[in-house]
Amino acid sequence: MKKNIIISFVVLLSLIISCSNSSSSSSSSQQQTNTAASYKNLTVDEVITLWKSNTNIILIDVRTPDEIKETGTIEGATNIDFKAADFKDNVSALDKSKEYIVFCRTGNRSGQASQIMADLGFTNVNNLNNAGYDEFSKALAE
C-alpha cells in the first residue's frame, strides 16, 4: 500500500513539473510574439481620420493589377502587388522612415504585407483591418 502511494505521488509530481515547464515555455513564446516587429490594425474610420489628418502618409494598395482594373483604387495610392514574386523587393525600396497605410480587398493580404514591412524594419505601418477597398472608398465618398 505504501509503495502505491509513493508511486502515485511521484507520478503526480512529474505531471505538475511537466505542466509547469510547458506553461513557462508558452510564456516565453508569447513574449517573443509581443516583441516581434509589429504594425497597427485600424478600422476604416480610423484610417480615414489618420489619412485626412496627415498628408504625408503613403497609401499602399496591395491588390493585383487585375483587381484594380475591375474596381479602381484610391486616388494617390501606390500599387505594390502582394502576389508578385518581387513584392519584398518593391517594399524594401520604400522609405522606412515614412508612415504607411496598407489596404487590399478584404484586409487579409494587407495584414500579411504590413507584417512583412514591419519585419523589414518599417516602424510606422497601419493596416486597414477587416475591411478593404470597397469599404474604404465608400467611406471616403461620404
DSSP file (Angstrom, degrees, kcal/mol; ACC not computed):
  #  RESIDUE AA STRUCTURE BP1 BP2  ACC     N-H-->O    O-->H-N    N-H-->O    O-->H-N    TCO  KAPPA ALPHA  PHI   PSI    X-CA   Y-CA   Z-CA
    1    1 A M     >        0   0    0      0, 0.0     4,-1.9     0, 0.0     5,-0.2   0.000 360.0 360.0 360.0 -44.9    0.0    0.0    0.0
    2    2 A K  H  >  +     0   0    0      1,-0.2     4,-2.4     2,-0.2     5,-0.2   0.893 360.0  54.9 -60.7 -39.0    2.8    2.4    0.9
    3    3 A K  H  > S+     0   0    0      1,-0.2     4,-2.4     2,-0.2    -1,-0.2   0.896 106.7  50.4 -62.6 -40.7    4.5    1.6   -2.4
    4    4 A N  H  > S+     0   0    0      2,-0.2     4,-2.5     1,-0.2    -1,-0.2   0.879 110.3  49.9 -64.9 -39.4    1.3    2.5   -4.3
    5    5 A I  H  X S+     0   0    0     -4,-1.9     4,-2.4     2,-0.2    -2,-0.2   0.915 111.5  48.3 -65.6 -43.2    1.1    5.9   -2.5
    6    6 A I  H  X S+     0   0    0     -4,-2.4     4,-2.4     2,-0.2    -2,-0.2   0.926 112.6  48.0 -64.1 -44.3    4.7    6.7   -3.2
    7    7 A I  H  X S+     0   0    0     -4,-2.4     4,-2.4     2,-0.2    -2,-0.2   0.920 112.4  49.3 -62.7 -43.6    4.3    5.7   -6.9
    8    8 A S  H  X S+     0   0    0     -4,-2.5     4,-2.6     1,-0.2    -1,-0.2   0.901 111.1  50.1 -61.7 -41.3    1.2    7.9   -7.2
    9    9 A F  H  X S+     0   0    0     -4,-2.4     4,-2.7     2,-0.2    -2,-0.2   0.914 110.7  48.9 -63.7 -43.6    2.9   10.8   -5.5
   10   10 A V  H  X S+     0   0    0     -4,-2.4     4,-2.3     2,-0.2    -2,-0.2   0.909 112.8  47.8 -63.5 -42.9    5.9   10.5   -7.9
   11   11 A V  H  X S+     0   0    0     -4,-2.4     4,-2.3     2,-0.2    -2,-0.2   0.928 113.3  48.0 -63.4 -45.6    3.6   10.4  -11.0
   12   12 A L  H  X S+     0   0    0     -4,-2.6     4,-2.2     1,-0.2    -2,-0.2   0.915 111.8  49.4 -62.2 -43.9    1.6   13.4   -9.7
   13   13 A L  H  X S+     0   0    0     -4,-2.7     4,-2.4     1,-0.2    -1,-0.2   0.893 109.6  52.3 -62.3 -41.0    4.8   15.3   -9.0
   14   14 A S  H  X S+     0   0    0     -4,-2.3     4,-2.6     1,-0.2    -1,-0.2   0.905 109.4  49.7 -61.7 -42.3    6.1   14.5  -12.5
   15   15 A L  H  X S+     0   0    0     -4,-2.3     4,-2.7     2,-0.2     5,-0.2   0.911 110.2  50.0 -63.2 -42.8    2.8   15.8  -14.0
   16   16 A I  H  X S+     0   0    0     -4,-2.2     4,-2.2     2,-0.2    -2,-0.2   0.924 113.2  45.7 -62.5 -45.0    3.0   19.0  -12.1
   17   17 A I  H  X S+     0   0    0     -4,-2.4     4,-2.4     2,-0.2    -2,-0.2   0.911 112.6  51.3 -64.9 -42.6    6.6   19.7  -13.1
   18   18 A S  H  X S+     0   0    0     -4,-2.6     4,-2.2     1,-0.2    -2,-0.2   0.925 111.6  46.4 -61.3 -46.0    5.8   18.8  -16.7
   19   19 A C  H  X S+     0   0    0     -4,-2.7     4,-2.4     1,-0.2    -1,-0.2   0.881 110.5  54.0 -64.6 -38.2    2.8   21.2  -16.8
   20   20 A S  H  X S+     0   0    0     -4,-2.2     4,-2.1    -5,-0.2    -2,-0.2   0.923 109.9  46.3 -62.7 -44.9    4.9   23.9  -15.2
   21   21 A N  H  X S+     0   0    0     -4,-2.4     4,-2.1     2,-0.2    -2,-0.2   0.895 112.2  51.1 -64.4 -40.6    7.6   23.6  -17.8
   22   22 A S  H  X S+     0   0    0     -4,-2.2     4,-1.8     1,-0.2    -2,-0.2   0.908 110.6  49.2 -63.2 -42.3    5.1   23.6  -20.6
   23   23 A S  H  X S+     0   0    0     -4,-2.4     4,-1.9     1,-0.2    -2,-0.2   0.894 111.1  48.8 -65.3 -40.8    3.4   26.8  -19.2
   24   24 A S  H  X S+     0   0    0     -4,-2.1     4,-1.9     1,-0.2    -1,-0.2   0.854 110.4  50.1 -72.6 -32.1    6.7   28.6  -18.9
   25   25 A S  H  X S+     0   0    0     -4,-2.1     4,-1.6     2,-0.2    -1,-0.2   0.851 109.3  53.3 -71.5 -31.1    7.8   27.8  -22.4
   26   26 A S  H  X S+     0   0    0     -4,-1.8     4,-2.1    -5,-0.2    -2,-0.2   0.891 107.2  52.1 -66.1 -38.9    4.4   29.0  -23.6
   27   27 A S  H  X S+     0   0    0     -4,-1.9     4,-2.1     1,-0.2    -2,-0.2   0.912 108.7  48.7 -63.9 -42.8    5.0   32.3  -21.8
   28   28 A S  H  X S+     0   0    0     -4,-1.9     4,-1.9     1,-0.2    -1,-0.2   0.838 108.9  54.6 -68.8 -29.2    8.4   32.8  -23.4
   29   29 A S  H  X S+     0   0    0     -4,-1.6     4,-1.9     2,-0.2    -1,-0.2   0.914 108.4  48.8 -65.8 -42.2    6.8   32.1  -26.8
   30   30 A Q  H  X S+     0   0    0     -4,-2.1     4,-2.5     1,-0.2    -2,-0.2   0.885 108.4  54.2 -64.3 -37.9    4.2   34.8  -26.1
   31   31 A Q  H  X S+     0   0    0     -4,-2.1     4,-1.8     1,-0.2    -1,-0.2   0.899 106.7  51.1 -63.8 -39.7    6.9   37.2  -25.1
   32   32 A Q  H  X S+     0   0    0     -4,-1.9     4,-0.8     1,-0.2    -1,-0.2   0.910 110.5  49.4 -63.2 -41.0    8.7   36.6  -28.4
   33   33 A T  H >< S+     0   0    0     -4,-1.9     3,-0.6     1,-0.2    -2,-0.2   0.911 110.8  49.9 -63.4 -42.3    5.5   37.3  -30.3
   34   34 A N  H 3< S+     0   0    0     -4,-2.5    -1,-0.2     1,-0.2    -2,-0.2   0.809 113.1  45.6 -68.2 -29.1    4.9   40.5  -28.3
   35   35 A T  H 3< S+     0   0    0     -4,-1.8    -1,-0.2    -5,-0.2    -2,-0.2   0.524  90.8 107.6 -92.8  -4.8    8.5   41.8  -29.0
   36   36 A A  S << S-     0   0    0     -4,-0.8    83,-0.0    -3,-0.6    -3,-0.0  -0.266  89.6 -77.3 -67.0 159.3    8.4   40.9  -32.7
   37   37 A A        -     0   0    0      1,-0.1     2,-0.3    78,-0.1    82,-0.2  -0.270  64.5-175.8 -54.9 141.8    8.1   43.7  -35.3
   38   38 A S        -     0   0    0     80,-0.2     2,-0.3    84,-0.1    87,-0.3  -0.827  22.9-157.7-140.3 176.4    4.6   45.0  -35.4
   39   39 A Y        -     0   0    0     -2,-0.3     2,-0.4    85,-0.1    87,-0.2  -0.877  32.6 -96.0-145.4 171.3    2.1   47.3  -37.1
   40   40 A K  E     -a  126   0A   0     85,-2.6    87,-3.8    -2,-0.3     2,-0.5  -0.829  23.2-146.3-100.9 134.1   -1.2   48.9  -36.2
   41   41 A N  E     -a  127   0A   0     -2,-0.4     2,-0.3    85,-0.2    87,-0.2  -0.876  26.9-176.2 -93.4 125.5   -4.5   47.4  -37.2
   42   42 A L  E     -a  128   0A   0     85,-3.2    87,-2.6    -2,-0.5     2,-0.1  -0.898  23.0-123.0-125.2 152.5   -7.1   50.2  -37.8
   43   43 A T     >  -     0   0    0     -2,-0.3     4,-2.5    85,-0.2     5,-0.2  -0.325  39.4 -99.9 -79.2 170.8  -10.7   50.4  -38.7
   44   44 A V  H  > S+     0   0    0      1,-0.2     4,-2.6     2,-0.2     5,-0.2   0.937 125.0  49.6 -57.6 -47.8  -12.0   52.2  -41.8
   45   45 A D  H  > S+     0   0    0      1,-0.2     4,-2.4     2,-0.2    -1,-0.2   0.897 111.1  49.1 -60.9 -41.1  -12.9   55.3  -39.7
   46   46 A E  H  > S+     0   0    0      2,-0.2     4,-2.5     1,-0.2    -1,-0.2   0.901 111.3  49.8 -65.5 -39.9   -9.5   55.3  -38.1
   47   47 A V  H  X S+     0   0    0     -4,-2.5     4,-3.0     2,-0.2     5,-0.2   0.926 111.7  47.9 -64.0 -44.8   -7.7   55.0  -41.4
   48   48 A I  H  X S+     0   0    0     -4,-2.6     4,-2.6     2,-0.2     5,-0.2   0.925 112.8  48.0 -63.5 -44.6   -9.8   57.9  -42.9
   49   49 A T  H  X S+     0   0    0     -4,-2.4     4,-1.5    -5,-0.2    -1,-0.2   0.927 114.9  46.1 -60.4 -45.4   -9.2   60.1  -39.9
   50   50 A L  H  X S+     0   0    0     -4,-2.5     4,-0.9     2,-0.2    -2,-0.2   0.927 114.1  47.3 -63.6 -46.1   -5.4   59.3  -40.0
   51   51 A W  H  < S+     0   0    0     -4,-3.0     3,-0.4     1,-0.2     6,-0.2   0.888 113.4  47.4 -65.5 -40.6   -5.1   59.9  -43.8
   52   52 A K  H  < S+     0   0    0     -4,-2.6    -1,-0.2    -5,-0.2    -2,-0.2   0.777 112.4  50.7 -71.9 -25.4   -7.1   63.1  -43.7
   53   53 A S  H  < S+     0   0    0     -4,-1.5     2,-0.4     1,-0.2    -1,-0.2   0.609 114.0  43.1 -88.1 -11.9   -5.0   64.5  -40.8
   54   54 A N    ><  -     0   0    0     -4,-0.9     3,-1.4    -3,-0.4    -1,-0.2  -0.863  56.7-173.7-140.2 102.8   -1.6   63.7  -42.3
   55   55 A T  T 3  S+     0   0    0     -2,-0.4    -1,-0.1     1,-0.3    -4,-0.1   0.577  83.5  66.9 -72.6  -8.4   -0.9   64.5  -46.0
   56   56 A N  T 3  S+     0   0    0      2,-0.1    43,-0.3    44,-0.0    -1,-0.3   0.525  73.3 111.3 -89.4  -5.8    2.5   62.8  -45.8
   57   57 A I    <   -     0   0    0     -3,-1.4     2,-0.5    -6,-0.2    43,-0.2  -0.453  62.9-138.6 -70.0 140.2    1.0   59.3  -45.2
   58   58 A I  E     -b  100   0A   0     41,-2.5    43,-2.4    -2,-0.1     2,-0.5  -0.887   7.8-143.6-104.9 126.7    1.6   57.0  -48.2
   59   59 A L  E     -b  101   0A   0     -2,-0.5    19,-2.8    17,-0.3     2,-0.5  -0.758  13.0-164.6 -88.6 130.2   -1.3   54.6  -49.2
   60   60 A I  E     -bc 102  78A   0     41,-3.1    43,-2.6    -2,-0.5     2,-0.7  -0.968   4.5-163.2-118.3 117.8   -0.2   51.2  -50.4
   61   61 A D  E     -bc 103  79A   0     17,-2.9    19,-2.0    -2,-0.5    43,-0.2  -0.893   4.8-174.2 -98.4 113.1   -2.7   49.1  -52.3
   62   62 A V        +     0   0    0     41,-2.6    20,-2.1    -2,-0.7    21,-0.3   0.228  44.0 116.0 -97.5  15.1   -1.5   45.5  -52.3
   63   63 A R  S    S-     0   0    0     40,-0.3    17,-0.1    18,-0.2    -2,-0.1  -0.304  74.8 -92.3 -75.0 167.1   -4.2   44.1  -54.6
   64   64 A T     >  -     0   0    0     17,-0.1     4,-2.0     1,-0.1     3,-0.2  -0.392  32.5-112.2 -75.2 157.3   -3.4   42.7  -58.0
   65   65 A P  H  > S+     0   0    0      0, 0.0     4,-2.3     0, 0.0     5,-0.1   0.855 119.1  56.7 -57.6 -34.9   -3.4   44.9  -61.1
   66   66 A D  H  > S+     0   0    0      2,-0.2     4,-1.7     1,-0.2     5,-0.1   0.900 105.6  49.8 -64.3 -40.0   -6.5   42.9  -62.4
   67   67 A E  H  > S+     0   0    0     -3,-0.2     4,-1.8     1,-0.2     5,-0.3   0.908 110.9  49.5 -63.4 -41.2   -8.4   43.7  -59.2
   68   68 A I  H  X S+     0   0    0     -4,-2.0     4,-3.1     1,-0.2    -2,-0.2   0.882 107.1  54.9 -67.1 -38.2   -7.5   47.4  -59.6
   69   69 A K  H  < S+     0   0    0     -4,-2.3    -1,-0.2     1,-0.2    -2,-0.2   0.875 110.3  48.2 -60.1 -37.1   -8.7   47.4  -63.2
   70   70 A E  H  < S+     0   0    0     -4,-1.7    -2,-0.2    -5,-0.1    -1,-0.2   0.887 132.4  10.6 -70.8 -40.0  -12.0   46.0  -62.1
   71   71 A T  H  < S-     0   0    0     -4,-1.8    -2,-0.2     1,-0.3    -3,-0.2   0.628  94.3-128.6-118.2 -18.5  -12.7   48.4  -59.3
   72   72 A G     <  -     0   0    0     -4,-3.1     2,-0.3    -5,-0.3    -1,-0.3  -0.449  25.4-107.9  89.0-174.4  -10.2   51.3  -59.4
   73   73 A T        -     0   0    0     -2,-0.1     2,-0.3    -4,-0.1     3,-0.0  -0.874  36.6 -73.2-144.3 177.1   -8.2   52.4  -56.4
   74   74 A I    >   -     0   0    0     -2,-0.3     3,-2.4     1,-0.1   -13,-0.1  -0.612  61.5 -99.6 -76.1 132.7   -7.9   55.3  -54.0
   75   75 A E  T 3  S+     0   0    0     -2,-0.3    -1,-0.1     1,-0.3     3,-0.1  -0.292 108.7  17.7 -56.1 129.8   -6.5   58.4  -55.7
   76   76 A G  T 3  S+     0   0    0      1,-0.3   -17,-0.3    -3,-0.0    -1,-0.3   0.331  91.7 136.6  91.2  -6.6   -2.8   58.7  -54.8
   77   77 A A    <   -     0   0    0     -3,-2.4     2,-0.5   -19,-0.1    -1,-0.3  -0.463  49.5-135.4 -75.2 146.5   -2.4   55.1  -53.7
   78   78 A T  E     -c   60   0A   0    -19,-2.8   -17,-2.9    -2,-0.1     2,-0.6  -0.874  15.9-136.9 -99.3 130.7    0.7   53.2  -54.9
   79   79 A N  E     +c   61   0A   0     -2,-0.5     2,-0.4   -19,-0.2   -17,-0.2  -0.797  28.3 168.2 -92.8 123.3    0.1   49.7  -56.1
   80   80 A I        -     0   0    0    -19,-2.0     2,-0.3    -2,-0.6    -2,-0.0  -0.898  34.7-133.0-129.9 101.9    2.5   47.0  -54.9
   81   81 A D    >   -     0   0    0     -2,-0.4     3,-1.2     1,-0.2   -18,-0.2  -0.359  10.2-157.4 -62.7 115.3    1.0   43.6  -55.8
   82   82 A F  T 3  S+     0   0    0    -20,-2.1    -1,-0.2    -2,-0.3     5,-0.2   0.814  92.7  54.3 -62.5 -30.9    1.3   41.3  -52.8
   83   83 A K  T 3  S+     0   0    0    -21,-0.3    -1,-0.3     4,-0.1     2,-0.1   0.568  85.1 107.6 -82.4  -8.2    1.1   38.3  -55.0
   84   84 A A  S X  S-     0   0    0     -3,-1.2     3,-1.6     1,-0.1     4,-0.2  -0.407  76.5-126.6 -72.1 146.8    4.0   39.4  -57.2
   85   85 A A  T 3  S+     0   0    0      1,-0.3     3,-0.3     2,-0.1     4,-0.2   0.788 109.9  50.2 -62.5 -28.1    7.3   37.5  -56.9
   86   86 A D  T 3> S+     0   0    0      1,-0.2     4,-2.7     2,-0.1    -1,-0.3   0.120  73.2 117.5 -99.5  21.6    9.2   40.8  -56.3
   87   87 A F  H <> S+     0   0    0     -3,-1.6     4,-2.6     1,-0.2     5,-0.2   0.933  77.3  46.7 -54.1 -51.4    6.8   42.1  -53.6
   88   88 A K  H  > S+     0   0    0     -3,-0.3     4,-2.7     1,-0.2    -1,-0.2   0.893 112.5  50.6 -61.1 -40.1    9.5   42.1  -50.9
   89   89 A D  H  > S+     0   0    0      2,-0.2     4,-1.1     1,-0.2    -1,-0.2   0.925 111.6  47.7 -62.4 -44.3   12.0   43.8  -53.2
   90   90 A N  H  < S+     0   0    0     -4,-2.7     3,-0.3     1,-0.2     4,-0.3   0.900 114.6  45.6 -64.5 -41.1    9.4   46.5  -54.1
   91   91 A V  H >< S+     0   0    0     -4,-2.6     3,-1.9    -5,-0.2    -2,-0.2   0.897 107.0  58.8 -68.3 -40.3    8.5   47.1  -50.5
   92   92 A S  H 3< S+     0   0    0     -4,-2.7    -1,-0.2     1,-0.3    -2,-0.2   0.779  97.2  62.6 -60.5 -26.3   12.2   47.2  -49.4
   93   93 A A  T 3< S+     0   0    0     -4,-1.1    -1,-0.3    -3,-0.3    -2,-0.2   0.625  86.1  97.9 -75.6 -12.0   12.8   50.1  -51.9
   94   94 A L  S <  S-     0   0    0     -3,-1.9     2,-0.6    -4,-0.3    -3,-0.0  -0.345  90.6 -94.7 -75.0 158.7   10.3   52.3  -49.9
   95   95 A D    >   -     0   0    0      1,-0.2     3,-1.3    -2,-0.1    -1,-0.1  -0.637  29.7-156.2 -74.8 115.2   11.5   54.8  -47.3
   96   96 A K  T 3  S+     0   0    0     -2,-0.6    27,-1.0     1,-0.3    28,-0.3   0.668  88.6  62.9 -68.9 -16.8   11.3   53.1  -43.9
   97   97 A S  T 3  S+     0   0    0     25,-0.1    -1,-0.3    26,-0.1     2,-0.1   0.592  88.2  89.3 -85.6  -9.6   11.0   56.4  -42.1
   98   98 A K  S <  S-     0   0    0     -3,-1.3    26,-0.4     1,-0.1     2,-0.4  -0.343  80.2-113.3 -82.8 166.3    7.7   57.3  -43.7
   99   99 A E        -     0   0    0    -43,-0.3   -41,-2.5    24,-0.1     2,-0.3  -0.849  35.1-165.3-101.8 139.3    4.2   56.4  -42.4
  100  100 A Y  E     -bd  58 125A   0     24,-2.5    26,-2.1    -2,-0.4     2,-0.4  -0.919  21.3-158.5-127.7 147.9    2.1   54.0  -44.5
  101  101 A I  E     -bd  59 126A   0    -43,-2.4   -41,-3.1    -2,-0.3     2,-0.4  -0.999  21.2-161.5-118.8 125.4   -1.5   52.8  -44.7
  102  102 A V  E     +bd  60 127A   0     24,-3.1    26,-2.6    -2,-0.4     2,-0.3  -0.909  15.7 166.2-112.3 132.3   -1.8   49.4  -46.3
  103  103 A F  E     +b   61   0A   0    -43,-2.6   -41,-2.6    -2,-0.4   -40,-0.3  -0.958   9.4 166.4-141.6 161.8   -5.0   48.1  -47.8
  104  104 A C        -     0   0    0     27,-0.4    29,-2.2    -2,-0.3   -41,-0.1  -0.483  58.1 -64.6-143.7-145.2   -6.3   45.3  -50.1
  105  105 A R  S    S-     0   0    0     27,-0.3    29,-0.4    -2,-0.2    27,-0.1   0.870 122.9  -1.1 -85.0 -39.1   -9.7   43.8  -50.9
  106  106 A T  S    S-     0   0    0     26,-0.2    26,-0.2    25,-0.1    -1,-0.0   0.539 100.2 -97.8-129.8 -13.1  -10.6   42.3  -47.5
  107  107 A G  S  > S+     0   0    0     23,-0.2     4,-1.1    22,-0.1    23,-0.1   0.277  97.9  99.0 108.4 -10.2   -7.8   43.0  -45.1
  108  108 A N  H  > S+     0   0    0      2,-0.2     4,-1.9     3,-0.1     3,-0.2   0.980  87.4  36.3 -74.7 -58.6   -6.1   39.6  -45.3
  109  109 A R  H  > S+     0   0    0      1,-0.2     4,-3.1     2,-0.2     5,-0.2   0.870 115.4  56.5 -64.0 -35.9   -3.2   40.4  -47.7
  110  110 A S  H  > S+     0   0    0      1,-0.2     4,-2.5     2,-0.2    -1,-0.2   0.874 105.8  51.3 -65.7 -34.0   -2.8   43.9  -46.3
  111  111 A G  H  X S+     0   0    0     -4,-1.1     4,-1.9    -3,-0.2    -1,-0.2   0.917 112.9  45.0 -65.1 -43.2   -2.2   42.3  -42.8
  112  112 A Q  H  X S+     0   0    0     -4,-1.9     4,-2.2     2,-0.2    -2,-0.2   0.912 114.3  49.1 -65.5 -42.2    0.4   40.0  -44.2
  113  113 A A  H  X S+     0   0    0     -4,-3.1     4,-2.5     1,-0.2    -2,-0.2   0.898 109.2  52.8 -64.3 -40.3    2.0   42.8  -46.2
  114  114 A S  H  X S+     0   0    0     -4,-2.5     4,-2.5     1,-0.2    -1,-0.2   0.893 109.0  49.7 -62.8 -40.1    2.0   45.0  -43.1
  115  115 A Q  H  X S+     0   0    0     -4,-1.9     4,-2.7     2,-0.2    -1,-0.2   0.906 109.9  50.8 -66.2 -40.6    3.8   42.3  -41.1
  116  116 A I  H  X S+     0   0    0     -4,-2.2     4,-1.8     2,-0.2    -2,-0.2   0.928 110.7  49.4 -61.2 -44.1    6.4   41.9  -43.8
  117  117 A M  H  <>S+     0   0    0     -4,-2.5     5,-2.4     1,-0.2     4,-0.3   0.925 111.6  48.4 -61.2 -44.0    7.0   45.6  -43.8
  118  118 A A  H ><5S+     0   0    0     -4,-2.5     3,-1.4     1,-0.2    -1,-0.2   0.913 110.3  51.7 -62.3 -41.8    7.4   45.6  -40.0
  119  119 A D  H 3<5S+     0   0    0     -4,-2.7    -1,-0.2     1,-0.3    -2,-0.2   0.810 105.4  56.8 -63.8 -29.6    9.8   42.6  -40.3
  120  120 A L  T 3<5S-     0   0    0     -4,-1.8    -1,-0.3    -5,-0.2    -2,-0.2   0.500 130.3 -93.5 -81.2  -3.6   11.8   44.6  -42.9
  121  121 A G  T < 5S+     0   0    0     -3,-1.4     2,-0.3    -4,-0.3    -3,-0.2   0.505  73.8 147.3 106.8   5.2   12.3   47.4  -40.4
  122  122 A F      < -     0   0    0     -5,-2.4    -1,-0.3    -6,-0.2     3,-0.2  -0.578  25.1-171.1 -71.6 136.0    9.4   49.8  -41.2
  123  123 A T  S    S+     0   0    0    -27,-1.0     2,-0.2    -2,-0.3    -1,-0.1   0.530  70.1  49.4-109.7  -7.8    8.3   51.4  -37.9
  124  124 A N        +     0   0    0    -26,-0.4   -24,-2.5   -28,-0.3     2,-0.4  -0.571  68.7 146.0-136.1  72.4    5.1   53.2  -38.8
  125  125 A V  E     - d   0 100A   0    -87,-0.3   -85,-2.6    -3,-0.2     2,-0.5  -0.921  25.5-166.6-114.8 132.0    2.8   50.9  -40.7
  126  126 A N  E     -ad  40 101A   0    -26,-2.1   -24,-3.1    -2,-0.4     2,-0.5  -0.978   7.5-154.6-120.4 126.5   -1.0   51.0  -40.4
  127  127 A N  E     -ad  41 102A   0    -87,-3.8   -85,-3.2    -2,-0.5     2,-1.1  -0.864  18.9-130.8-103.2 129.6   -3.2   48.1  -41.7
  128  128 A L  E >   -a   42   0A   0    -26,-2.6     3,-0.6    -2,-0.5     2,-0.3  -0.705  41.3-153.5 -74.0 104.2   -6.8   48.6  -42.8
  129  129 A N  T 3   -     0   0    0    -87,-2.6   -85,-0.2    -2,-1.1   -22,-0.1  -0.625  58.6  -4.2 -94.6 138.8   -8.1   45.6  -40.8
  130  130 A N  T 3  S+     0   0    0     -2,-0.3     2,-0.3     1,-0.2    -1,-0.2   0.769 122.4  68.2  55.8  30.1  -11.2   43.5  -41.5
  131  131 A A    <   -     0   0    0     -3,-0.6   -27,-0.4   -88,-0.1     2,-0.2  -0.942  59.7-171.8-160.5 173.8  -12.1   45.8  -44.4
  132  132 A G     >  -     0   0    0     -2,-0.3     4,-2.6   -26,-0.2   -27,-0.3  -0.721  49.5 -44.3-153.2-156.7  -10.8   46.6  -47.8
  133  133 A Y  H  > S+     0   0    0    -29,-2.2     4,-3.3    -2,-0.2     5,-0.3   0.888 124.4  53.7 -54.3 -47.5  -11.0   48.8  -50.9
  134  134 A D  H  > S+     0   0    0    -29,-0.4     4,-2.2     1,-0.2    -1,-0.2   0.936 114.4  40.0 -57.0 -50.3  -14.8   48.8  -51.1
  135  135 A E  H  > S+     0   0    0      2,-0.2     4,-2.3     1,-0.2    -1,-0.2   0.898 117.2  50.8 -65.6 -40.0  -15.4   49.9  -47.5
  136  136 A F  H  X S+     0   0    0     -4,-2.6     4,-2.0     2,-0.2    -2,-0.2   0.942 112.5  44.4 -63.8 -49.6  -12.5   52.4  -47.7
  137  137 A S  H  X S+     0   0    0     -4,-3.3     4,-1.6    -5,-0.2    -1,-0.2   0.889 113.8  50.5 -66.9 -38.6  -13.7   54.0  -51.0
  138  138 A K  H  X S+     0   0    0     -4,-2.2     4,-0.8    -5,-0.3    -1,-0.2   0.914 110.8  49.2 -64.1 -42.4  -17.4   54.2  -49.8
  139  139 A A  H >< S+     0   0    0     -4,-2.3     3,-0.5     1,-0.2    -2,-0.2   0.864 109.5  52.1 -65.7 -36.1  -16.4   55.8  -46.5
  140  140 A L  H 3< S+     0   0    0     -4,-2.0    -1,-0.2     1,-0.2    -2,-0.2   0.842 105.2  56.2 -67.5 -32.3  -14.3   58.4  -48.4
  141  141 A A  H 3<        0   0    0     -4,-1.6    -1,-0.2     1,-0.2    -2,-0.2   0.683 360.0 360.0 -73.1 -18.3  -17.2   59.2  -50.6
  142  142 A E    <<        0   0    0     -4,-0.8    -1,-0.2    -3,-0.5    -2,-0.1   0.483 360.0 360.0 -75.2 360.0  -19.4   60.1  -47.6
